[in-house]
Structures are given as structure tokens and as C-alpha cells.
Amino acid sequence: MIDRRKFIKGSSMAAVGALTVGCNNNAGSTKLPTVSGNSKKLLVNNTDTPKPSTIDRLPLEWHKDRVRVLQQKLGEKGLDGILITDRWNLIYYTGLFHSTTERPFSCFIPTDKMAIHWFYPGLDLEIVKSWWITDGEYYYDYPHVDGAYPDQGTVDTGPPVDLVKWQLTGIKKRGYGSKNIGLSATPSYKTLKHMQNILPKASFEDVSDVCVKMRRVKTDEELALTQRVYNYFSDIHAWTRDYILQYGTDLTDFKVKMAAMEYGTDLIMKDIKRDGHPHTAVGVRVGIGCRSGIGNAYPHPNQFHHNKIKKGDSLQVSGVVRIGGQGGELYCPYQIAPWTSEMEKMWEVMAEGSQMQIRMSSVGTRCQDIAEAIHTYQIKNGMQKYLYQRVAHGEGMEGHQEPYIALGDETILEKNMTFSMEPGLFYPKGGYGYNPSDMVVVDDGKGYNMGSVPNLTKEWALLTL
């Protein structure tokens, strides 16, 4: 399933080659227009946020430290190792950034020693061999034929290899064929039965909950790198706000999106150390979205956004920015003059609901209690018919991560959990809506947000073009 953040990324990158960002530039020009304004002066200094990191990715030793914690938890469950098969757990625990396709990609980590055994497709041979590896086996490509390795001079055809069996046979060869094995992702009933038939003397236990519970509480190193990202992201929003104010109704929301992406990419990449080889400039994403007008009246609009910006529009600049896999969302919901008192009231309730989430994101609070308080406030202020979504989702490398600030989530907040901030309100019949976001970090007494954009203030968000 493709969520709206993946859609923003995909549609944005497809159009980069045709970017025309200046209002009066020649067709096909990729030169950014000159932008001036005071939006950067409006950025706030939040003393609760951590000192931003200067690194471009978390070091390998950090990932090994997380493996040591995981090994301890596996040992407490009587497990002899873990088979990691899903992308986000692979990246988190091993540090190997890679692309996920239909090709199986996994590793086995034993509980009693710092070792890693890879099982991977041949096109990833060089990135695996140049990273942390004890040993490994590769298949040529998917679907694989037994013994067919064109890169080794053998070409053959035949039935496809059962790659589940291939991986488990590799684990057995390393002495774990009759051991207790943890699984990082929940297998289907059919797959689990198949695995049990392949290794009948082994036992398998789903420990996906162990993996994700470690990932949802962020370390100081993760937060520091995330703060670096949000400092860039806030700068991108300030530039984009000035761009909109300066060029106004000459723009389309598409031009805003593409200009913001180019500005943000240039801003970030000039600070990223890289030599063109693997393992540098990893996990970098600058995905900016913009939609103006009726599209903002829907939480998940499904139309392509290429609309002239008009006076009276609600307008959202959104997106996800990451470095080394760390980062998240930062949305600015704008209203362009003229606006009605009903629009302004909706915007005010949205903003106060967001502030409530920040204030209530304290250690020991239940997720559902925050959601209940915010929804109750929204309803008391006449917003019932504009409610379409929960308050927030947990933030991780994959984007949406449990737990959720939702009525059905009983999770008790822990220090350094991170969430989006989205008590949005939407009015399809009116053709407008407002949905903010930021990274909210759980802390003692109250939470804090990592963005320095004052996107919940009228001074920032109510624009006159």
C-alpha cells in the first residue's frame, strides 16, 4: 500500500527534470528565483530541543550497541538468534541501507556472539561485502535457478529455488537448525508452516513486538540527528513561505513544491560528506509537497496537485525530510486572505488541538487519553463534522510507526517516543481544511516539538498576497 508520503516522494521525483520554478523564468529553467523576506526571523528558538548532531548517519557502533540490547532481550526469551527479514529492522539493527523489492533480503544474528550472516540478492553484493559482515550467501537474482550464476560464468534455466528454504538451510549450516529462532516480522500461517517443515527440529517465535518497541523509543543519538534535520526543514519552510509571499498568485502549488525541493536539496547536500560510493549520503530524503485550494479539504486527496494559487485558498506546504534515515514530518497549514470567521475559527481550533498534544505528551500519559482530550475539545468547539482522522502516529524511519495518538491505543508514553502532530480539520463542502505536523517528543512533564517554524501562530500562517 502506498501512503501519501510515498506518493509525494514519487510524484515529486518524477517531475524534477521538467522543473520550472521561477515565475517569469524561461521554460525549462531550473534556476531558483531570488527570494527575499523575513520568515527566517520568525523562526523560534526552542530551548527544550537537543543539540543538533553534526554526523550524516549513525555510526556502525551505534547499530551494534542496539544489537547487543536486542541479544539480551532474545536471551531472556530463551532464543538462540533472530532472522531479520524486513527492511526497517534490517536498517535499524545492522545499519545497512538498501532498496527493498520483491527480492528476499535477510540476515541472521545469533544471541551469544557479535556476528551477522547475510542472505541477499546478487545486485546488493558490493554493498553487503563492504559493510558489517561475518559471512553470507547470495542468489543471482529473483527468481533464482539452482547453480545459475552468470556473474561466475554459469548460465542455466530451470525451476525457481525456494528462497525461504535456501535461507533456512543457510542457518542450519551454521549450526542453528535445531535452535530457537526469533523472527523480526510476523509470518503468514502458510509461511510459518513451511518454515517448520524445512527445519522441523527448530522452533520459531515472532518477536516483531520486541524489535519495534526498541525502535519506538529514540536514543539521544537519534534525536540529535533528527534535530539537525528539523533545523534544515525549518529553513526550507521559511524560504518557501517567502517564495509564496513574494510571487503569490503567479505560482502553482506544483511550482512551490518543486522549488522547495530544489532549495532544500541544495541546502542539505552541501553539508553531506560523500564520495559517490555506498554507505555515505544514505537515508537522505527531501520530499516536499504543496497543495492549494480544494485538495486541502480532504485528509488524503487523490488528485495530482497542479493548481494556481488563489486568494482565499487554504494552502499546505508539507513533506518529509531525512538524513541517515532520521527525520520526519513538518507541515505548515496556511490560509490566504480573504478568509471568513468560520475559516479562522477552524484554524484556531486546529492550532490549539496541536498545542494540547505537545503539552500532554508527558511520560506516563496514555495515548488514548491525549486523543480523547483533543477530540473532546474539537467537538465542544463545533468541529464534529470536520473530524476525519486520529490525532497522530508514531514516527520512525518508515514514517508511520506504532503507537498512535488514537482513541483505541492504550500505550503508556515513554520518554523519547516521537509522534507526528496532526489534529487536522477538513471541510469538503467548504473546500478548505488545515492539517499541521511536526515531530513531538515525549518528555517529563510535557512534550516538545523539534521544528522551529511557528506554524501554529496566525502571524506565520495567515497570509495576505
SEDRENMI-84479 format. One record per residue: residue in three letters; x, y, z of N, C-alpha, C in turn. Coordinates in steps of 0.001 Angstrom, whole numbers, plus 500000, padded with zeros to 6 digits. Example, Ala and Ser with C-alpha at 12.3 -4.5 7.8 and 13.67 -1.06 7.14 Angstrom:
ALA513190494310507800512300495500507800513200496700507800SER512850497750507080513670498940507140512900500030507870
//
This chain:
MET500847498799500000500000500000500000500879501245500000ILE500574502215499166501357503439499069500651504543499836ASP501327505095500858500681506167501610500979507513500961ARG500412508576501550500528509877500884501958510373500871ARG502796509959501849504168510436501876504971509803500752LYS504729508485500470505394507842499348504915508445498029PHE503625508805497962503097509420496748503773510760496502ILE503923511566497583504579512867497448505975512689496888LYS506707511705497467508072511473497019508112511042495560GLY507262510057495215507298509509493868506919510515492814SER505814511228493036505366512177492032506318513354491917SER506958513724493045507884514844493012509113514505492197MET509698513339492460510937513000491789510722512772490301ALA509540512300489915509270512056488502509292513341487696ALA509024514445488379508896515705487654510121516605487764VAL511169516133488467512313517004488698512913517507487390GLY513002516633486392513648517012485146512939518129484408ALA511655518326484693510883519340483982510623520573484832LEU511397520744485884511138521809486854511273523197486235THR510261524016486469510318525436486146509840526178487371VAL510749526778488134510367527317489429510168528825489436GLY510811529556488599510656530998488628509354531437487993CYS508810532535488493507529532996487971507660533488486537ASN508783534137486215508945534704484882510145534100484168ASN510597532944484647511764532317484030511395531715482677ASN512396531464481858512168530766480605511769529330480876ALA510974528761479984510530527375480149511743526459480215GLY511703525525481178512767524558481328513885525013482244SER513865526257482692514912526739483573514816526072484932THR515966525737485504515984525166486854516634526128487839LYS516856527359487419517444528345488315516392528870489272LEU516693528791490570515738529271491559515631530784491488PRO514446531316491703514282532771491696514894533392492931THR515184534665492856515654535390494030514488535588494984VAL514692535189496224513629535274497227514126536105498399SER513324537030498820513651537842499995512440537874500913GLY512680538147502176511589538198503136512111538017504552ASN511198538046505511511611537989506913511164536721507622SER510796535695506867510271534492507517511288533844508453LYS512580533879508094513586533273508971513639533978510327LYS513319535257510328513330535998511591512200535561512526LEU511190534908511950510064534450512760510292533067513369LEU511347532362512920511632531055513499511925531191514989VAL511454530210515755511565530285517213512736529447517700ASN513273529815518842514358529075519479513775528286520640ASN513603526994520445513031526127521466514165525536522291THR514283525955523524515389525505524379515220524081524866ASP514049523486524647513832522097525063514455521093524108THR514740521502522898515226520560521889516695520222522127PRO517137519039521667518536518652521855519471519422520945LYS520737519383521266521745519978520403521826519164519127PRO521766519803517961521780519038516708523109518337516477SER523031517155515921524217516369515601524937516964514396THR526201516624514256526971517046513086527263515854512163ILE526823514653512536527095513473511722526018513311510648ASP526361512610509588525440512396508474524668511091508594ARG525112510214509463524429508952509710524895508424511064LEU524109507553511666524527506937512910525663505962512627PRO526696505945513457527856505094513175527538503618513372LEU528355502764512777528155501322512880528137500870514328GLU528957501454515162528993501038516565527665501285517259TRP526950502333516848525610502570517416524696501396517081HIS524731500938515836523891499817515432524280498549516194LYS525563498333516393525998497157517153525537497242518605ASP525521498438519159525007498607520524523531498228520596ARG522763498581519556521349498200519540521201496686519413VAL522114496054518656522098494591518546522373493965519912ARG523294494543520664523595493988521994522367494026522895VAL521610495102522838520376495181523623519380494142523131LEU519263494009521805518363493017521229518770491608521644GLN520064491319521616520542489997522012520165489684523461GLN520270490683524317519887490478525717518414490116525828LYS517581490806525066516149490534525105515827489154524519LEU516559488769523472516369487440522899516767486361523903GLY517891486587524595518343485629525590517342485437526715GLU516699486532527125515689486451528182514490485615527750LYS514272485520526451513180484708525920513621483283525571GLY514882482970525827515375481646525509515605481414524036LEU515845482460523279516060482350521836517551482365521521ASP517923481611520502519337481461520135519772482408519030GLY518846483118518437519183484057517382517927484625516763ILE518133485539515810516989486169515152517221486244513658LEU516198485906512898516199486072511446515483487380511138ILE516219488344510614515658489665510307515394489728508813THR514138489904508444513744489839507038513119491116506503ASP512744492058507372512053493264506918513008494446506880ARG512748495348505966513692496421505662514045497283506871TRP513043497736507603513312498743508623514060498169509812ASN513776496921510178514562496287511227515979495991510743LEU516123495602509481517461495397508923518304496664509022ILE517735497786508605518490499041508640518791499455510076TYR517784499349510954517958499807512331519048499012513056TYR519007497700512926519936496878513708521290496677513032THR521351496711511715522626496461511043523265497720510473GLY522455498744510213522982499959509602523143499881508104LEU522709498765507488522861498615506038521642499184505319PHE521780500379504760520727500969503950520702500266502598HIS519506499890502159519369499138500920517974499369500363SER517771498954499135516471499072498493515697497780498675THR514403497905498878513547496745499038512706496549497790THR512767495348497246511935494985496107511315493621496411GLU510949492902495374510434491542495562511542490566495953ARG512790491001495879513924490132496165514101489947497677PRO514057488716498193514286488492499626515678488952500047PHE515744489597501202516987490163501735516903489976503242SER517857489278503831517748488989505262519119488796505877CYS519125488717507199520341488340507917519955487550509154PHE520883486764509643520695486023510886521741486495511881ILE521297486883513068522195487331514135522030486390515320PRO523091485695515740522997484817516902522906485614518199THR522423484967519227522250485636520514523552485727521290ASP524433484757521139525574484635522040526870485241521529LYS526867485842520337528095486454519847527765487547518841MET528695488472518691528500489580517761528901489126516368ALA527931488577515663528165488059514321526925488331513480ILE527125488368512154525991488608511264526188487797509984HIS525167487036509631525205486159508470524147486660507485TRP524590487067506289523699487687505326523199486679504288PHE521950486880503829521349486132502721520693487166501822TYR521220487340500605520885488545499863520974488327498356PRO520366489220497570520442489128496108521771489656495579GLY522176489135494424523477489478493877523660490949493551LEU522590491649493222522783493055492869523208493892494078ASP523053493335495299523498494027496510524822493473497040LEU525507492694496201526741492045496626527763493030497178GLU527985494114496464529056495036496858528706495820498122ILE527450496208498287527128496977499492527156496086500728VAL526809494806500586526867493896501738528319493592502102LYS529123493250501110530515492873501374531341494031501927SER530922495264501646531682496423502120531153496976503432TRP530184496265504039529614496713505308529962495703506387TRP529228495686507456529450494747508556528997493350508118ILE529923492410508069529587491069507619530515490055508266THR529952488992508789530730487847509246530898486874508086ASP529797486513507476529798485751506236528438485922505589GLY528271485326504418526987485472503746526888484599502514GLU525688484510501993525418483785500761524497484649499909TYR524689484571498595523821485351497720523250484465496623TYR522079484852496147521499484238494963521607485255493838TYR521622484780492581521924485703491499520859486786491361ASP519611486376491211518514487343491161517218486566491310TYR516131487288491402514834486662491648514009486602490358PRO513444485427490016513610484133490679514945483489490309HIS515502482776491274516839482206491131516759480747490710VAL517694480338489879517807478942489463519030478336490151ASP518886477145490676519974476489491401521224476378490528GLY522310476934491038523593476854490341523790477859489241ALA522777478661488936522894479627487835523436480956488364TYR524688481225488052525342482464488454526079483027487240PRO525394483771486373526064484337485194527310485131485547ASP527316485770486718528483486545487125529684485650487410GLN529428484318487582530519483358487787530739482488486542GLY530000482803485463530182482088484215529274480893484023THR528284480708484897527352479587484757525962480106484447VAL525425479678483313524092480089482881523246478831482723ASP522091478823483350521216477662483267519781478119483467THR518837477291483070517423477556483321516858476380484094GLY515680476595484648515066475532485416514048476074486385PRO513567475247487280512572475709488262513211476679489250PRO512420477607489781512985478578490725513324477933492063VAL514370478452492676514777478000494006513799478533495049ASP513462477698496023512668478119497174513601478914498091LEU513488480238498054514444481075498770514217481081500278VAL513015480731500725512799480540502160513618479339502623LYS513522478252501887514304477052502206515794477341502115TRP516184478102501106517593478473500917518140479223502129GLN517379480186502642517825480933503821517913480040505053LEU516877479246505273516863478390506461517940477309506383THR518224476818505194519315475859505032520645476507505392GLY520783477785505035521990478517505407522127478665506910ILE521013478889507592521035478979509050521410477624509655LYS520858476552509076521166475199509567522650474890509408LYS523237475283508268524663475034508028525538475722509077ARG525020476749509674525783477486510686525481476997512100GLY524779475881512206524599475230513489523325475582514232TYR522347476185513533521128476619514222519878475899513720GLY520069474742513092518939474023512522517980473436513534SER518425473292514792517542472761515842517425473731517015LYS517649474989516743517651476004517794516327476763517840ASN516231477644518825515059478515518985515345479835518286ILE514576480136517265514869481267516384513758482310516468GLY514148483546516694513206484661516676513020485177515263LEU511842485726514997511515486280513688511173487753513855SER511802488600513047511612490049513196510281490526512635ALA509670489733511775508395490098511163507436488921511297THR506168489229511461505165488190511640504930487455510328PRO505213486140510276504991485396509036503524485033508883SER503107484795507661501766484264507448501714482828507987TYR500504482346508198500346480972508681500993479992507704LYS500801480217506408501355479341505388502877479344505424THR503477480537505552504938480631505582505500479971506826LEU504856480190507965505345479586509208505312478058509114LYS504239477491508575504161476033508421505265475531507494HIS505516476300506456506579475940505511507928475946506224MET508190476944507038509450477028507775509600475859508743GLN508506475495509394508552474379510344508819473055509630ASN508333472932508404508593471726507633510057471652507187ILE510643472809506911512043472843506466512984472530507627LEU512714473126508788513542472887509985512645472343511098PRO512272471066511024511324470508511996511849470462513422LYS513159470497513596513717470453514948513890471843515562ALA513699472871514754513814474245515246512459474739515740SER512482475760516552511249476440516940511365477896516525PHE510233478487516176510208479874515704509282480687516585GLU509705481904516914508886482789517738508869484191517138ASP507697484721516985507530486081516468507964487088517534VAL509017487840517255509499488864518192509439490242517540SER508521490412516594508383491718515947508049492796516962ASP507306492439518025506971493419519048508214493871519807VAL509143492966520048510395493328520715511177494311519859CYS511241494027518561512003494884517644511424496290517571VAL510120496387517406509523497709517225509494498491518533LYS509348497819519679509354498542520948510710499169521223MET511762498535520755513075499171520859513158500379519938ARG512612500247518749512737501319517754511885502538518074ARG510781502338518802509893503480519014510386504420520104VAL511286503978520965511902504857521967513262505269521430LYS513405506538521097514600507002520403515762507243521369THR516961506928520900518161507202521671518545508673521525ASP519450509117522373519915510513522281520562510786520930GLU521263509793520401521931509975519107520914510149517982GLU519829509393518026518780509545517016518142510923517091LEU517853511363518303517205512674518457518121513800518012ALA519415513672518277520350514730517871520417514848516352LEU520457513705515647520478513751514191519134514242513655THR518056513834514298516734514319513898516631515827514064GLN517202516363515140517151517812515344517903518544514240ARG519025517978513803519740518587512678518823518665511461VAL518078517582511213517153517557510081516091518642510227TYR515520518778511422514448519751511610514949521188511518ASN516209521420511803516757522762511597516797523094510101TYR517219522128509289517157522327507838515717522502507374PHE514850521628507867513452521621507429512788522963507740SER513077523519508904512502524818509272512988525904508321ASP514260525833507955514820526782506993514104526649505648ILE513847525412505220513136525187503960511757525835504003HIS511046525660505112509717526260505235509784527783505223ALA510793528352505867510916529816505874511142530332504453TRP512040529669503707512286530082502315511010529945501492THR510291528851501689509092528591500894507997529601501208ARG507866529967502459506879530992502838507191532315502143ASP508469532701502149508855533944501469508599533847499962TYR508851532682499398508611532463497972507136532668497636ILE506270532119498444504829532264498230504409533725498395LEU504905534369499427504541535769499668505047536673498545GLN506225536384498023506821537268497021506185537104495643TYR505884535846495261505398535601493908503910535294493849GLY503322534989494994501883534922495162501119534144494124THR500121534794493557499192534118492651499769533861491258ASP501029534227491020501690533826489784502123532361489819LEU502078531764491021502575530410491220501474529369491119THR501890528137490840501051526973491107501609526268492337ASP500768525445492960501275524673494087502372523711493644PHE502305523260492381503345522384491845504695523106491804LYS504694524367491355505946525126491318506498525333492721VAL505627525572493673506078525742495057506766524466495533LYS506120523332495285506686522049495692508071521839495093MET508195522036493796509450521749493122510548522734493526ALA510189523995493697511181524980494121511670524677495528ALA510752524313496418511125523993497797512016522765497847MET511724521775496998512562520579496962513971520903496482GLU514070521744495460515400522091494957516164522913495987TYR515487523886496586516156524696497605516622523806498759GLY515735522929499240516078522082500376517174521086500064THR517146520518498861518177519557498478519539520223498402ASP519597521400497773520865522132497706521356522507499107LEU520440522922499962520793523325501319521427522172502087ILE520811521012502005521266519867502793522504519215502191MET522503519002500895523581518229500293524931518939500311LYS524922520257500440526218520939500537526920520614501843ASP526177520076502816526761519727504112526981518229504293ILE526615517421503313526731515972503429528060515507502844LYS528869514845503663530146514313503192529870513045502389ARG530414512990501185530142511839500336531203511745499246ASP531426510511498790532410510285497736531815509518496565GLY530501509327496566529850508618495485529756507123495699HIS530483506592496675530459505165496962529372504846498000PRO529018503558498147527992503185499129528349503604500549HIS527300503698501366527373503935502812527612505394503188THR527729506292502221527696507730502506526470508313501818ALA525979509425502336524763510062501819523611509066501792VAL523494508254502844522430507251502908521223507803503662GLY520062507279503353518854507669504066518508509128503925VAL518960509770502839518663511189502613517397511292501782ARG516481512097502259515242512332501515514808513773501720VAL514491514444500643513901515786500708512628515709499876GLY511534515374500528510252515236499856509298516314500321ILE509127517345499537508252518466499901506982518397499056GLY505851518634499672504585518686498965503910520022499156CYS503064520397498225502262521605498362500931521373497665ARG499858521770498303498559521738497646497773522973498048SER497111523533497066496364524760497280494913524559496887GLY494007525102497696492597525052497341491889523819497847ILE490996523272497017490049522235497427490744520980497960GLY491936520665497457492627519473497923492851519450499415ASN492941520622500041493159520686501483491909520331502290ALA490790520205501613489546519852502307489441518360502582TYR490441517589502122490426516136502279491723515676502944PRO491623514747503887492848514258504548493814513597503571HIS493296512783502668494117512086501678493568512332500276PRO493736513529499738493249513779498376493992512880497388ASN493281512440496356493903511505495412494194512120494052GLN494015513421493936494276514073492654495693514649492618PHE496234514809491416497537515452491250497359516943491490HIS498308517541492190498174518958492567498991519838491618HIS498262520501490743498858521443489804497845522575489651ASN497708523357490718496652524360490821497241525750490999LYS496656526714490319497048528103490553496689528494491979ILE497625529153492646497350529649493984496435530858493867LYS495357530848494648494358531910494567494135532534495932LYS493744533784495912493347534439497158492122533724497716GLY492102533546499039491021532827499692491271531338499844ASP492374530830499243492704529402499355493241529066500742SER492942527854501213493810527240502216494923526554501438LEU496114526573502008497287526065501310498160525327502319GLN498675524190501928499544523430502824500878523150502157VAL501951523457502867503294523023502483503681521921503453SER503961520734502917504159519579503779505400518817503349GLY505532517594503819506612516744503355507335516024504472VAL508365515304504069509226514544504970510674514785504550VAL511517515103505523512946515278505274513708514343506200ARG514728513674505655515534512749506449517004512831506059ILE517860512565507031519294512368506822519670511127507607GLY520352510183506960520708508947507639519503508210508179GLY518370508373507505517135507715507930516389508423509040GLN516992509441509636516366510151510756515683511423510247GLY514587511789510879513833512968510493512351512677510550GLY511565513413509814510133513190509827509370514316509168GLU508155514526509643507219515458509019507316516859509620LEU507032517845508782506846519219509243505927519893508227TYR504689520160508638503684520730507744503317522137508205CYS503080523009507252502579524352507536501224524534506860PRO500141524616507640498818524863507061498530526367507006TYR498438526917505815498232528347505622496780528641505221GLN496379529879505481495148530410504923495474531748504284ILE495119531880502994495389533108502262494160534010502318ALA494390535280502589493290536243502647492615536371501279PRO491296536629501253490427536859502415489918535548503003TRP489633535557504294489079534380504942487864534782505761THR487035533809506028485820534050506798486087533784508276SER485152534217509114485280533943510544485212532443510822GLU484462531696509984484386530242510164485739529588509853MET486404530068508815487731529550508493488706529823509632GLU488667531045510129489588531423511196489331530609512459LYS488072530352512766487742529547513949488278528127513786MET488094527543512602488614526194512377490125526179512535TRP490785527174511975492243527238512090492651527350513561GLU491946528152514349492272528326515766492116527024516545VAL491047526283516256490822525014516960491902524005516567MET492266523979515301493358523111514858494638523438515605ALA494952524720515703496196525134516352496191524790517838GLU495090525034518516495031524733519949495055523225520187GLY494405522443519338494493520989519460495931520510519343SER496697521124518467498106520769518308498913521130519549GLN498659522313520089499343522723521323498990521788522474MET497738521328522509497336520379523541498156519096523449GLN498360518613522225499144517390522070500556517571522610ILE501180518699522296502537518953522792502540518977524311ARG501603519721524906501572519845526368501314518514527059MET500483517672526455500081516418527103501026515256526819SER502034515457525981502934514356525611504004514163526688SER503557513768527867504446513588529009504548512115529375VAL505660511749529954505907510373530359504781509889531275GLY504253508702530995503212508114531824501799508348531349THR501612509228530371500276509505529837499898508429528824ARG498632508049528791498171507093527788497901507805526465CYS498245507146525388497978507696524059496507508062523915GLN495615507177524324494188507387524137493657508556524963ASP494316508866526082493871509996526901494122511323526195ILE495249511409525477495526512620524698494512512754523576ALA494258511652522888493286511681521792491900512068522296GLU491503511512523435490183511820523988490056513300524316ALA491090513859524947491051515273525340490967516180524118ILE491749515883523090491764516745521905490460516629521129HIS489958515412520936488693515254520219487537515902520979THR487556515787522308486512516429523120486560517939522942TYR487766518506522961487930519946522741487420520340521354GLN487759519552520344487324519862518979485797519862518872ILE485162518868519482483699518756519410483035519907520162LYS483545520240521331482984521344522103483061522662521345ASN483998522767520435484159523992519653483534523880518262GLY482605522936518130481795522875516914482444522240515713MET483486521417515921484234520857514797483858519414514464GLN482801518898515030482468517487514875482419517043513416LYS481780517841512554481609517432511153482892517576510335TYR483941518121510961485205518291510254486247517258510678LEU485836516284511488486774515292512023486819514054511130TYR488020513712510682488196512570509791489342511645510215GLN490169512029511180491358511238511453491744511306512925ARG492616510333513317493185510327514662494087511552514824VAL494637511712516004495438512898516310496852512790515749ALA497475511601515858498877511494515443499283510030515323HIS500398509809514645501012508489514567502427508565515109GLY502925507430515584504319507370515965505207507602514753GLU506400508163515000507337508470513907508557507566514008GLY508895506932512893510107506137512795510699506273511415MET511746505504511136512391505576509822511420505268508697GLU510446504403508976509487504020507953508348505013507800GLY508356506087508594507237507032508588506289506680509704HIS505129506134509374504165505722510383504725504550511189GLN504734504718512492505215503681513399504304503675514619GLU503991502493515126503183502460516343504023502967517523PRO503415503497518581501970503574518831501353504808518183TYR500053505020518458499290506090517826498564506918518881ILE498464508201518629497633509052519480496213508904518940ALA495563507860519403494251507471518887493427506885520029LEU492114506916519871491204506505520947491368505036521323GLY491859504228520408491983502806520684493367502358521097ASP494293503286521329495667502904521681495906503139523167GLU496109502064523899496270502126525360497729502264525793THR498639502445524848500062502527525164500346503690526110ILE501189503426527093501636504470528011502920505083527447LEU502946506390527363504079507078526756505350506910527581GLU506457506715526870507775506632527471508626507788526958LYS509611508161527744510497509259527372511169508964526041ASN511198509955525173511833509917523850511052509119522817MET509793508795523090508921508385521982508672509610521110THR508437509398519834508233510516518917506958510309518107PHE506259511426517853504975511384517160504872512529516163SER504046512307515142503625513422514305502667514292515124MET502182515369514555501257516276515242500188516654514231GLU499028515933514259498077516083513161496605516103513595PRO496239516965514516494801517088514812494100517940513745GLY494142517454512516493641518224511388492129518290511324LEU491644519309510634490212519539510429489977519795508948PHE488903519176508403488692519183506963487222519434506643TYR486977520289505644485608520679505290485424520520503780PRO485070519316503314484935519086501872483928520016501194LYS482769520254501811481772521122501188482247522559501105GLY483022522990502082483541524355502063484768524517501203GLY485450523402500912486620523463500048487884523909500741TYR487973523709502067489191524096502775489415523173503963GLY490641523210504494490998522407505661492410522730506092TYR492738522298507331494040522629507913494593521403508636ASN495790520978508236496436519830508867497909520152509109PRO498324520293510369499715520598510673500508519314510878SER501785519418511058502571518322511603503921518864512056ASP504541518110512928505853518416513483506311517131514150MET507505517101514673507957515963515472507769516327516939VAL506857515619517609506614515836519035507340514746519805VAL508179515146520747508977514219521543508404514157522952VAL508224512952523470507707512754524823508815513058525829ASP508465513832526854509450514215527868508764514261529222ASP509539514513530266508984514626531613508147515893531731GLY506946515775532241506092516937532473505305517381531265LYS505956517496530129505304517872528876506221517487527730GLY505678517469526520506493517178525365507082518440524768TYR507825518266523713508331519405522952508349519040521478ASN508314520076520625508370519853519186509720520298518647MET510184519626517604511545519826517100511643520909516030GLY510541521220515368510574522270514373510611523648515015SER511271524587514368511296525967514872510370526876514074VAL509576526268513182508582527024512436507380527303513338PRO506960528553513488505782528859514324504490528633513548ASN504302527387513082503190527092512174501836527086512866LEU501814527292514184500553527347514919500213528770515347THR500893529744514744500608531143515049499985531817513828LYS499088532746514077498448533466512973499445534330512223GLU500435534868512946501421535710512291502114534950511168TRP502354533659511384503030532851510374502054532359509305ALA500891531915509730500045531082508868498946531825508111LEU498545532989508555497516533735507839498190534732506911LEU498118534485505628498904535221504639498045536169503821THR498631537302503489497997538231502555498923538386501348LEU498419538019500183499220538097498949498917539384498201
//
